[in-house]
């Protein structure tokens, strides 16, 4: 059975393995960035695990604007209690646990959190090949992002709270 919980500092090593499986060196969060996220935004950093092994995670800070900007990858600030947009800076599933619906489970948990905390919605950027996946999850493609994180082309995807069932 898969269980969901907030991140803990002891999760760091497993998280870094999954991060580096899911993202290129240019786009992966550094160890320092991951530590900062664990310390400052554990309320919006959720891990999925089975029998003590982390299968995947989702994380991101609350931001005031609907689109992710590159500075978010450099500095993390604590989340306000209410309002704003839930950004997703990282959503990754370990290679061994892919194609089991874990990413969808993590997105659904984040949707529950944004409803509880009266956020405007969820915003993320993704590469072109992942746009169809997020659209199937109810996100709307807002086109090419201004972000050039990792030197790549990203797309803005948003899901407003009103569209979350």
C-alpha positions as CSV (number, residue, x, y, z in Angstrom):
1,X,0.0,0.0,0.0
2,X,1.2,3.5,-0.8
3,X,1.2,6.1,2.0
4,X,1.7,9.8,1.7
5,X,3.3,12.0,4.3
6,X,5.3,15.3,4.6
7,X,9.0,15.2,4.0
8,X,11.5,14.6,6.8
9,X,15.2,15.5,6.9
10,X,16.1,11.8,6.9
11,X,14.5,11.4,3.4
12,X,17.2,13.5,1.7
13,X,19.4,10.7,0.3
14,X,16.5,8.8,-1.2
15,X,15.1,12.0,-2.6
16,X,18.3,13.0,-4.3
17,X,18.5,9.6,-6.0
18,X,15.0,10.0,-7.4
19,X,15.6,13.6,-8.4
20,X,18.7,12.6,-10.4
21,X,16.8,9.7,-12.0
22,X,14.0,12.1,-13.1
23,X,15.9,15.2,-14.2
24,X,19.0,16.0,-16.1
25,X,22.0,17.5,-14.3
26,X,21.0,21.0,-15.6
27,X,17.5,20.8,-14.4
28,X,17.8,18.7,-11.2
29,X,17.7,20.4,-7.8
30,X,21.0,20.6,-6.0
31,X,21.5,19.0,-2.6
32,X,21.5,22.4,-1.1
33,X,18.2,23.4,-2.8
34,X,16.6,20.1,-1.6
35,X,17.7,20.7,2.0
36,X,16.3,24.2,1.9
37,X,13.0,23.0,0.6
38,X,12.8,20.3,3.3
39,X,13.5,22.9,5.9
40,X,11.2,25.7,4.7
41,X,8.3,24.1,2.8
42,X,7.8,20.7,4.4
43,X,4.0,21.5,4.4
44,X,4.0,21.4,0.6
45,X,6.7,18.7,0.1
46,X,4.9,15.3,0.0
47,X,6.5,11.9,-0.4
48,X,4.9,8.7,-1.4
49,X,6.3,5.6,0.1
50,X,5.7,1.9,0.5
51,X,7.2,-0.1,3.3
52,X,9.6,2.7,4.2
53,X,10.9,3.1,0.7
54,X,10.2,6.5,-1.0
55,X,8.6,5.9,-4.4
56,X,8.2,9.6,-5.4
57,X,7.6,13.1,-4.3
58,X,6.1,16.4,-5.2
59,X,7.2,19.8,-3.9
60,X,7.0,23.6,-4.4
61,X,6.6,26.8,-2.6
62,X,3.5,29.1,-2.6
63,X,4.0,32.0,-4.9
64,X,2.0,35.2,-5.6
65,X,1.9,35.0,-9.4
66,X,0.4,32.3,-11.7
67,X,3.6,31.4,-13.4
68,X,6.9,30.0,-12.2
69,X,10.0,32.1,-12.5
70,X,13.6,30.9,-12.5
71,X,14.5,32.6,-9.2
72,X,12.3,30.0,-7.4
73,X,14.9,27.4,-8.2
74,X,17.5,29.4,-6.5
75,X,15.8,30.5,-3.2
76,X,13.0,29.1,-1.2
77,X,10.8,31.1,1.2
78,X,8.4,29.8,3.8
79,X,4.8,29.4,2.7
80,X,2.1,31.8,3.8
81,X,-0.8,30.1,5.5
82,X,-3.5,31.1,2.9
83,X,-3.8,32.3,-0.6
84,X,-1.3,32.4,-3.5
85,X,-0.6,29.7,-6.1
86,X,0.9,26.3,-5.2
87,X,3.9,25.9,-7.5
88,X,5.3,22.5,-8.4
89,X,9.1,22.7,-8.7
90,X,9.6,19.0,-8.5
91,X,7.5,15.9,-9.2
92,X,9.5,12.7,-9.7
93,X,8.9,9.0,-9.3
94,X,11.7,6.4,-8.9
95,X,12.4,4.4,-12.0
96,X,11.3,1.2,-10.2
97,X,7.9,2.7,-9.4
98,X,6.9,4.4,-12.6
99,X,3.7,3.7,-14.5
100,X,1.8,2.8,-11.3
101,X,-0.2,6.1,-11.0
102,X,2.1,7.5,-8.2
103,X,2.5,10.9,-10.0
104,X,-1.3,11.2,-10.2
105,X,-1.7,10.3,-6.5
106,X,0.8,13.0,-5.5
107,X,-1.0,15.6,-7.7
108,X,-4.3,14.7,-6.1
109,X,-2.8,15.1,-2.6
110,X,-1.5,18.6,-3.6
111,X,-4.9,19.4,-4.9
112,X,-6.4,18.5,-1.5
113,X,-3.8,20.8,0.2
114,X,-4.6,23.8,-2.0
115,X,-8.3,23.4,-1.3
116,X,-7.7,23.2,2.4
117,X,-5.5,26.3,2.4
118,X,-7.7,28.3,-0.1
119,X,-4.9,28.6,-2.7
120,X,-5.8,30.1,-6.2
121,X,-4.6,27.0,-7.9
122,X,-1.6,24.9,-8.9
123,X,1.1,26.1,-11.4
124,X,4.0,24.2,-12.9
125,X,6.3,24.2,-15.8
126,X,7.1,21.1,-17.8
127,X,8.8,20.0,-21.0
128,X,6.7,19.6,-24.2
129,X,6.5,15.8,-24.0
130,X,4.8,16.0,-20.5
131,X,2.1,18.5,-21.5
132,X,-0.4,15.7,-22.5
133,X,0.1,14.0,-19.1
134,X,-0.7,17.2,-17.2
135,X,-3.6,18.1,-19.5
136,X,-5.1,14.6,-18.7
137,X,-4.7,15.6,-15.0
138,X,-6.9,18.7,-15.7
139,X,-4.1,21.3,-16.2
140,X,-4.5,24.0,-18.9
141,X,-1.5,24.7,-21.1
142,X,-0.8,28.5,-21.1
143,X,2.0,28.1,-23.7
144,X,5.8,28.6,-23.6
145,X,7.2,29.8,-20.3
146,X,9.6,32.6,-19.8
147,X,11.7,30.2,-17.7
148,X,14.8,28.8,-19.3
149,X,15.8,26.7,-16.3
150,X,18.5,24.3,-17.3
151,X,18.7,25.9,-20.7
152,X,15.5,24.2,-21.8
153,X,12.1,25.2,-23.2
154,X,9.3,24.9,-20.6
155,X,5.5,25.2,-20.8
156,X,3.3,26.9,-18.2
157,X,0.5,24.7,-17.0
158,X,-2.2,25.8,-14.5
159,X,-5.1,24.2,-12.7
160,X,-7.3,26.6,-10.9
161,X,-9.0,25.7,-7.6
162,X,-12.5,26.0,-9.1
163,X,-11.6,23.2,-11.6
164,X,-10.5,20.7,-8.9
165,X,-13.2,18.2,-8.0
